[in-house]
């Protein structure tokens, strides 16, 4: 069992591009088998150790903040001509 709450697991899937899909299965020779794409993500979340959880939560919070800055009322980036030494075309 993972130490991540279901809501946090959903946030991880969302930021990885899996949104809130459910783990599906198929039958191989009459035996249920998981679909590999989501299975690897869920398996990795199941193996998280308690020591890394604060870092996972920190990264999830940063990703949420970045999303808000980019898509939720941030300044119009098209109006910028240059950022530091990078010139935007």
RABELKA-V630554 format. One record per backbone hydrogen bond with DSSP energy under -1.0 kcal/mol. NH is the residue of the N-H (numbers start at 1). CO is the residue of the C=O. E is the energy in kcal/mol with one decimal. If there is no record, write none. Layout:
<<NH;CO;E> <NH;CO;E>>
This chain:
<<9;5;-2.4> <10;6;-2.0> <11;7;-1.9> <12;8;-2.2> <13;9;-2.4> <14;10;-2.5> <15;11;-2.4> <16;12;-1.5> <17;14;-1.3> <18;13;-3.0> <21;18;-1.6> <26;33;-3.1> <28;31;-2.7> <31;28;-1.7> <33;26;-3.4> <35;24;-1.7> <39;35;-1.6> <40;36;-2.0> <42;38;-2.8> <43;39;-2.5> <44;40;-2.0> <45;41;-2.1> <46;42;-1.9> <52;49;-1.2> <56;52;-2.1> <57;53;-2.7> <58;54;-2.1> <59;55;-2.6> <60;56;-2.5> <61;57;-2.3> <62;58;-2.2> <63;59;-2.5> <64;60;-2.3> <65;61;-2.3> <66;62;-2.7> <67;63;-2.2> <68;64;-2.0> <69;65;-2.5> <70;66;-2.6> <71;67;-2.6> <72;68;-2.0> <79;76;-1.3> <80;77;-1.3> <83;86;-2.8> <86;83;-2.6> <88;81;-2.3>>
